[in-house]
Amino acid sequence: MNKISENLKPILQDRITEYLGKPFTIKGSCEAEFNPKENYDVIGVMERYGSLVNVRVSVKKDGDMPEYWNITDEDITLKSRYIGEIVFTNNVCVSDPCYDRDTWCMTVLKNVKPGKWEVRASIDTIDTWGERCYVLELFHRTVNQDDNLDWKDRFSLGVDSGTMSVIDDAFYRRKNGSVEDFESDESAQEHFTNKCYDLTDDDRIGLFTYGSQKVGVVCSSGCGDGCYPLYVVEKDGEIVAMRINFM
């Protein structure tokens, strides 16, 4: 254990406050979760969206300087942000955009309610790694988002490029509507993947367009590569809402 002396406590509290960019109150310290030979962990709280959250800060033993932080609460409040509106037909591809259409974890939803869909995302900072997209949600315009929706865990989505896309099937890895023409054209493949990756550069998320149509959304995938759950809400046999949790 690494007990903080009373003399060091106010100094360290000020350093961590400056490091986090918001007031931090020390509650205690303990052995570092990672690299315990060189670091120790400071436990404390800071305010977030009007309430206190528990935070762990890794501090270098040599100089007592903060090096890493993360929120440790099991439930973390994230703010949802309106991104825009897109149009889907009945079939929608949900996939890391680097995946070919025959990749096992590339998912095609075949019972999507056609029409206009609202896109929302929770883009936030919960640790040292900075702002990332942690939740992506899509709602058909007929859905009341304030209702108690019956979310069902339906699919596991693989990620290898730190990117996720939800794009109408007619425009996912196709050239002029053809899968065969797309797969035989390296420039078309490069254009598609670069277009998707570019959408995540600045704001972590962007709407995928074809001509003047907004037909999908591409976002960064929270903590990066791995497998993430896709939840859906169904009504009368059609999918009317989707949620991908990157936490």
N, C-alpha and C positions, 0 to 999 in steps of 0.2 A: 504494500500500500504506500501511497505517496501523499502524506498529509501536508496541506499547504499551511505555512506559518501565517500568523496574523499580520506580520509585517509585509509579507509578499501578497497577501490576498487582495488589497486594494489596487496594487500595481498590476497584478495579473488580470483582475476584473476590468481595469481600464484598457489593457492590451487586447483582451478578447472582445470587448465592446467595440473597439476600433476595427478589429479584424472582421467582426460580423456586420458592422455598420448599423448596429442597434443595441440598446442597453442589454447587458447580460449580468445576471446575478449568480454568483458562485454558491453552490450547495455542498460541494465536497470534491474529492478526487480519488482516483484508484489507479491500479496498474493499467497500462495501455492495452487496449483491445488488439492493436497491431503494433509491432516493433517495440515491445516493452523494454528492451535494453536501452533504447535511445529516447523514448518518450514516456510520458504519463498522461492520463486522461483527466480532464477537469469536467465535473458534472455541474450543470446549472440550468437556468431557465431564461427564456426571452419571450417577448410578446409577439404574437403572430395573429393577425386578423381579430384583434380584440380579446384574445385569451392567451394564457401562458402555455408554452410548449417546453418539453424537456430536451436539452441539448448536451451532446458530448463533444468536447473539444480536445484534440490531441495536441500536446505541448511538448516542445523539445526540452529535454533535461538540461542541455547545454544552452543557457541563456533564457530559458523559460518563455520561448516564443511560440505562439499558436501556429499550427501547421495544417490541421484538418479539422472539419466540424461536420456534424450531422444531427438531424432531429431523431430522437430515439423513440418517440411515441409510436405505439402500434397503430393507432388511427391518426392520420394526418389530414387536416382540412386543406383542400385545394379550391381555388377559385376557378369557375368555368368562364371561358371567354367565347363570345360569338365570333366565328370565323367567316361565315358566308353561307350561300345557298347554292346547291348543285342539283342536277337532274339525273335520275336513274331510270333504267328500264327494269324488267323483271330479273335480269341476271347481273350480278355484281361480283367482281374479283376483289378479294381481300388478301394481300400478299406483300411480302418484301418485293419491291419492284425489280430486284435483280433476278428473281426466280423465273425460269421458264414455265410455261403453262402446264407442263407435265411433272413439275416438282411436287413431291408428296404433300408438303405443307402449304402449297398454294391453294387457297380455298375459293371455290365458286359458289356463291349463294344463288339458287335458282328460283326462289320464291319471294323475291323482294317486291314490295308494293311500289309500282312505278309512280313517277311524279317528282315534285320538288321536295328536297330534303335540306334540313338545316344542319350545319356543321358547327360543333362546339368542341373546345379543347381546354384542358387544364394544363397550363404552361407555367411552371413555377420553379423555385429553388428550394431544395430541402437539404443540401449538403454542399461541400466544397466544389463539386463538379459543375455547379452553376445551373443556369436555367435550362430546363428540358421539358419536353411534352410527356406528361405522365398519364393522361387519360384522353382518349379521343372518343367523341360521341356523335352519332348522327341520328336525326329524328325526321320521319316523314311529317310533312306539314300538317297532317290531320291529328298528330299526337299531341296531347296536352302533357307537357313535360313536368307539370306540377302534380300529376296523378301518381299514385303508388304503382309504378310499372312492375310487371312480373318478368324480371330479367332471368334468362336461362343461359347457363354456360354450355355452349354448343361446340366450339372448336378450339384447337390449340394452334397458334400461329407461330411459325418459325421466323427468325430474323438473323440474317448474316451480314447485313450492310448497315445496321443501325437505323434502318428506314422502314416505314410501313406505308402501304397505299391502300385506298379503298376507291376503286375505279370501275365505272360501268364496263361490263364485259366486252362491249363492242369496241372499246378503245384500249384495252389492256394488251400490250404486246401484240398488236395487229398492225398491218400495213394496208391501208384502204380496205379494212375489214377482214383481211386475210391473215390467218396465222402462218400459213405456209410461206407467203411472200415475206412476212416479217422475219421468219427464222432463216431465210436464205439471203437476207440483206443485212450485213454487218453494220452499215451506216445507220439503218433504221433502228437497230438494237441499241447502238451507242447513243443515238439521239434521244430515244425513249428514257434510258436509264439516267443520262445526264440531265434531262429535263426534270425528272423526278427528284434527283439529288439537289438540283439548284433550288427547288422549292423550299427546302429545309435549311438553307444556308443562313438567312438572317433572322427569321421569326420562328424557326423550328417547324413551321407548317405553312402550306400553301395549297390553293385550289388548282387542280389539274384541268387544263382547258384543251379543247379540240376545236380549232377555228375560234368562233365566238362563243362556243358552248362550254359551260363549266360542268364537267362530267365526273369529277372525282376529287379526292384530297390526298395529299402526301404529307407525312410528318416524321420527325425524328422519333426513335423508339425508346424513350425514357432512359433506362440504364444501359441501353445498347443491344448487343446480340443476345439471343436466347429464345425462349418460348413464352408466349403471352396468351392469355385467354380472350376469346371473342364471345361476348354476351349478346343475346338478341332478345327482342320482344316481338311476339307474334300475335296477330289478330286476324281471325277468319282465314287462317292458313297462310297468311302473308307476313313477312318480316317488316315491321314498321319502325324499329329502332335498333341501333347497334352500339356497342361500347367495347373498346379495347383498353385493357388496364395494363399499363407498362410499369406499374410499381413493383 
